[in-house]
Amino acid sequence: MSDTGPDSSLRNGHRDRLRQKFIDGELAKYETLELLLSYAIPRRDVRPLARMLFKKFGGLFPILSASIEDLCAVRGMGRNTAIFLKAIRKVMLDGYREEFTEQTIFQNKEHFANFCKLEIGKNPVEEMHVLYLSDMECLLEDQVHGVGTYDSSAVYGVEIAKHALMLNAKYIVLVHNHPRPQTSFSEQDVAITAELRTQFNAVGIKLLDHFVVSGGCLYSMKDLFLTQFDERL
């Protein structure tokens, strides 16, 4: 198909305006997605596709976090374009991890929240991540500790403690997701966290916080005063 003619001139003019709006910091969220799609699908008007993706998934993070199969189920989305969006997600996550290895993971709370939401916010089942931190609270490793069901995941404190000692980690942060939207910590979450804190203390490791991602929100067990957490060393 030729990329010339009146339609292509209009399309290219619109994309030039999108690029300029990006440079000026004036893009709306759906326009940001539209701009990205224009590079993956250069010879088609991608505005309808961008709007359909937002309608189905609800936002940029959910779109980037969706599976390739779910993305391809949207009319107009091909596998290559889906892989392109997943590659963007990986670049973002890798960038956050690099940042966290150079400074405390809590230095920029917005970046930390975005990292958690992008990593596991749209998982269809619960997934427990353990963040192992140095004495400066920098990231040593982000470990997928367990993948469970729609409403539970297993946690093994002894295994976490062993791995922390192997890494010479001083602090631990727990992060898991709730596939059911707008649900904070369960009583079981709180009880398990208190038990883990005791196990970690026994080997000189401090549990700083436990976070849950649900419905696009990040909840902190420490901020909600649901259990006691350790002070910094």
LUMTI-243604 format. One record per residue (C-alpha): x, y, z; residue in three letters. Coordinates in steps of 0.001 Angstrom, whole numbers, plus 500000, padded with zeros to 6 digits. Layout:
<atoms>
XYZala
...
</atoms>
This chain:
<atoms>
500000500000500000met
501349503410499080ser
501845505902501891asp
501109508828499592thr
497998510777498605gly
495553513060500449pro
494802510598503267asp
498468510041504012ser
499129513798503969ser
496408514327506565leu
497716511413508620arg
501303512610508474asn
500225516145509353gly
498359514818512393his
501381512783513478arg
503632515820513094asp
501267517678515428arg
501382514791517898leu
505175514853517887arg
505194518600518504gln
502688518250521336lys
504944515589522835phe
507933517939522651ile
505838520678524275asp
504601518319527018gly
500965518715525991glu
499956515184524988leu
496895513620526592ala
497342510037527774lys
495497508476524848tyr
497552510665522483glu
500761509308524010thr
499567505815523172leu
498524506997519714glu
502014508393519118leu
503605505100520169leu
501271503101517942leu
502081505346514994ser
505662504034515027tyr
504509500413515164ala
501762500922512547ile
503099503661510255pro
500557503391507429arg
497235503459509250arg
495201505885511312asp
495765504516514828val
493440506880516704arg
490554504372516753pro
492883501634518032leu
494272503861520802ala
490732504689521939arg
489670501029521849met
492659500012523967leu
491886502690526545phe
488234501665526613lys
489061497987527133lys
491944498261529621phe
491334501633531259gly
494767503284531174gly
498368503204529974leu
499710500931532720phe
496940498341532274pro
497522498399528511ile
501262497870528865leu
500688495181531500ser
498129493219529480ala
499204489923527967ser
500070489655524292ile
497014487445523823glu
494667489993525435asp
496152492826523398leu
495784490855520172cys
492119490267520982ala
491480493981520336val
490424494608516737arg
493273496170514780gly
496055494935517059met
498615492604515520gly
501124490462517354arg
504074492637516351asn
502383495741517741thr
501548493892520958ala
505200492848521320ile
506223496471520707phe
504055497611523643leu
505388494834525880lys
508943495895524992ala
508121499422526171ile
506916497981529477arg
510175496055529871lys
512260499155529151val
510307501070531809met
510715498334534425leu
514422497950533670asp
514832501708534001gly
513157501745537414tyr
515311498833538604arg
518476500626537489glu
517345503727539384glu
516629501690542516phe
520087500092542478thr
521691503551542585glu
519524505193545253gln
517038504214547935thr
513919502735546407ile
511873505252548404phe
513691508363547146gln
511022508923544503asn
507771507493545838lys
505945508071542567glu
508526505998540692his
508255503230543273phe
504450503203543023ala
504590503184539218asn
507091500322539288phe
504849498194541501cys
501710498927539483lys
503438498296536173leu
505071495084537361glu
502131493238538933ile
499123495557538959gly
497198493692536266lys
498213490113537004asn
495190487777536891pro
496484485837539938val
498308486859543101glu
502065487188542826glu
504410487852545749met
507600489812545109his
510443490209547593val
512680493254547241leu
516071492634548849tyr
517791495883549857leu
521296496902550878ser
522126498848554032asp
521536502004551942met
518072500710550951glu
519163500226547353cys
517760497313545373leu
519890494174545296leu
517296491884543748glu
513622491836542841asp
512543488225543266gln
509259486611542255val
508786484569545413his
505491482898544624gly
502641482823542108val
499298481727543487gly
495616481818542701thr
493045484580542292tyr
493039485312546027asp
496166483764547578ser
499881483100547175ser
502282481115549317ala
505076482768551315val
508041480889552780tyr
509871483018555335gly
512811480656555817val
513586480675552092glu
513388484470551962ile
515724484788554960ala
518253482367553436lys
518300484284550175his
518659487604552008ala
521698486307553890leu
523235485033550660met
522832488512549113leu
523994490224552307asn
520705492141552284ala
519894494240555340lys
516290495084554551tyr
513311493427552902ile
510196494901551329val
507255492718550316leu
504959493542547387val
502013491526546157his
498867492161544148asn
495148491598544607his
493436490841541272pro
490121491891542858arg
490012495722542532pro
490027498111545495gln
490864495502548108thr
493408496345550774ser
495191493881553070phe
493377490808554348ser
493632489579557927glu
495781486747556594gln
498136489268554934asp
498594491052558259val
499143487826560228ala
501691486471557741ile
503558489793557713thr
503875489810561518ala
505170486224561437glu
507701487035558720leu
508951490053560649arg
509747487787563610thr
511559485270561385gln
513639487966559701phe
514547489651562986asn
515975486365564230ala
518697486540561576val
519279490312561725gly
517183491337558720ile
514613494137558945lys
511220494096557242leu
510511497702556221leu
507027497462554701asp
504532495323552857his
502688496777549866phe
499702495549547916val
498656496676544437val
494930496584543765ser
492682498456541373gly
495441500793540242gly
496300501794543826cys
499325500979545990leu
498599500372549681tyr
501257500404552407ser
500702498220555451met
503019500484557427lys
501108503641556503asp
497842501937557436leu
499285500999560875phe
498149497395560470leu
501230495884562106thr
504539496985563564gln
507522497419561278phe
511211497731562036asp
513214500916562188glu
516238501387559961arg
519551500053561230leu
</atoms>
